[in-house]
Amino acid sequence: MLKDNRKIFGLQRNVFFLGIVSLFNDFSAEMVYSVMPAFLTVVLGAPPVFLGFMEGFVDALASLLKIFSGWLSDKMGSRKWFAVWGYALSVATRSLLAFVTGLGQVFSLRVVDRLGKGLRDAPRDALLSESVDSHELGKSFGYHRAMDTVGAILGPLSAIIFLPMLAYNYRNLFLLSFIIGILAVIAFIFVREAKTKEEIKPKRSVPFSFSLKNFEPKFKLYLSAVFIFGMGVMPVSLMLLKVKDLGLDGLATPLLYLVYTITFALCAIPMGKFADKFGEQKILMIGFFIAILGYLVLAFTNTILLTVMGFIIFGLYSAMTDGVERAFATKLVPREQLAQGQGFLQSAVGLSSLVGGSLGGLIWTYYGSSFAFFYGAAMMVAGLLFFMMLNGLNKHRDAEVYN
């Protein structure tokens, strides 16, 4: 942890400014992504299948790269500069989007953008972990995810405001998002490495591998639970199609998304504090149960009020798990493999989300939203049962120690 104990609004300086970085980056990114479907289909004439394939491919690529960047960060004993270059790479692509003339160029830039994400995420989360004491992990990750979500709210809202002012010139909007993104990179001036290279580097050489053989059984079981649970979690963008079942107009979609994101942003820090006080494992278990409840509400309802309630419940689930999952992973891996452990966790979340979105979308298309939510809830139950096995593993080890 940093020896400088000065805090900003009760947060370690690194944590505070990493949150600022995330806010400006997501502000910039979501300004682009919120209009990307329209830009691709209207301006460049892309078919919907192109958008679906592109997003699935680049997200899977980023998920795998997080494992490698985490390992390399641990090996080289550096966190900050991996994160800086990762953010800079992603921000740079937003300026170049203003000059694309074909789908191949867009695809290439999205690959570079996700390479930046794959490069930065695991080292950044390791840096955040190393910047605080263990009793502040939940609050710190909760704050970071809350700032990320605030940026995700500001981006689409700004696009709605500025696009008419720019005469619906998407290219100028991309340049504006680039300027906002630069602020994310500049904020790194105030971020410092939390540990020296000697403290970060592993004591023994750990060769790179996609295998989990060098990690403890508890961490492997945790990743299995997260992956199985994640196969039931459909993207929020897919869940928002629920408004069609209710016969609502197009304005209902962004409003419902706003309900979800505001719930997430308001609850992330308090849930992180609860995790610090009562334990990450307990909060995650409750969060998983709440997600199942939210899906069941959305599966059975055909009313506006209960649909809104379902999205509030799901926003609460995200607040209870998104940052807390990362905080819990920090306690399950050796310090010298901290970044790679975060990379494995985020890869498990990303790849399972790809599976969950694909299967959930197919079921939704052919059998309707209720069956898709039932499928999701069933996978979540399986993931929760796996997660509960961690308690059994703890008791078994405690018994071995006692004997």
Secondary structure as the mmCIF struct_conf table of DSSP 4:
data_model
#
loop_
_struct_conf.conf_type_id
_struct_conf.id
_struct_conf.beg_label_comp_id
_struct_conf.beg_label_asym_id
_struct_conf.beg_label_seq_id
_struct_conf.end_label_comp_id
_struct_conf.end_label_asym_id
_struct_conf.end_label_seq_id
BEND BEND1 LYS A 3 LYS A 3
STRN STRN1 LYS A 7 ILE A 8
TURN_TY1_P TURN_TY1_P1 PHE A 9 GLY A 10
STRN STRN2 LEU A 11 GLN A 12
HELX_RH_AL_P HELX_RH_AL_P1 ARG A 13 TYR A 33
TURN_TY1_P TURN_TY1_P2 SER A 34 VAL A 35
HELX_RH_AL_P HELX_RH_AL_P2 MET A 36 ALA A 38
HELX_RH_PI_P HELX_RH_PI_P1 PHE A 39 VAL A 43
BEND BEND2 LEU A 44 LEU A 44
HELX_RH_AL_P HELX_RH_AL_P3 PRO A 48 MET A 76
TURN_TY1_P TURN_TY1_P3 GLY A 77 GLY A 77
BEND BEND3 ARG A 79 ARG A 79
HELX_RH_AL_P HELX_RH_AL_P4 LYS A 80 LEU A 96
HELX_RH_3T_P HELX_RH_3T_P1 LEU A 97 PHE A 99
BEND BEND4 GLY A 102 GLY A 102
HELX_RH_AL_P HELX_RH_AL_P5 LEU A 103 GLU A 130
TURN_TY1_P TURN_TY1_P4 SER A 131 SER A 131
BEND BEND5 VAL A 132 VAL A 132
HELX_RH_3T_P HELX_RH_3T_P2 SER A 134 GLU A 136
HELX_RH_AL_P HELX_RH_AL_P6 LEU A 137 MET A 165
TURN_TY1_P TURN_TY1_P5 LEU A 166 TYR A 168
HELX_RH_AL_P HELX_RH_AL_P7 TYR A 170 ILE A 186
HELX_RH_3T_P HELX_RH_3T_P3 ALA A 187 PHE A 190
BEND BEND6 ALA A 194 LYS A 195
HELX_RH_AL_P HELX_RH_AL_P8 LYS A 197 ILE A 200
BEND BEND7 LYS A 201 LYS A 201
BEND BEND8 LYS A 203 ARG A 204
BEND BEND9 PHE A 210 PHE A 210
TURN_TY1_P TURN_TY1_P6 LYS A 213 ASN A 214
BEND BEND10 PHE A 215 PHE A 215
HELX_RH_AL_P HELX_RH_AL_P9 PRO A 217 GLY A 230
TURN_TY1_P TURN_TY1_P7 MET A 231 GLY A 232
HELX_RH_AL_P HELX_RH_AL_P10 VAL A 236 MET A 239
TURN_TY1_P TURN_TY1_P8 LEU A 240 LEU A 241
HELX_RH_AL_P HELX_RH_AL_P11 LYS A 242 ASP A 245
TURN_TY1_P TURN_TY1_P9 LEU A 246 GLY A 247
TURN_TY1_P TURN_TY1_P10 GLY A 250 LEU A 251
HELX_RH_AL_P HELX_RH_AL_P12 ALA A 252 PHE A 278
HELX_RH_AL_P HELX_RH_AL_P13 GLU A 280 PHE A 300
BEND BEND11 THR A 303 THR A 303
HELX_RH_AL_P HELX_RH_AL_P14 ILE A 304 THR A 330
TURN_TY1_P TURN_TY1_P11 LYS A 331 LEU A 332
BEND BEND12 VAL A 333 VAL A 333
HELX_RH_3T_P HELX_RH_3T_P4 ARG A 335 GLN A 337
HELX_RH_AL_P HELX_RH_AL_P15 LEU A 338 TYR A 367
HELX_RH_AL_P HELX_RH_AL_P16 SER A 369 TYR A 402
#
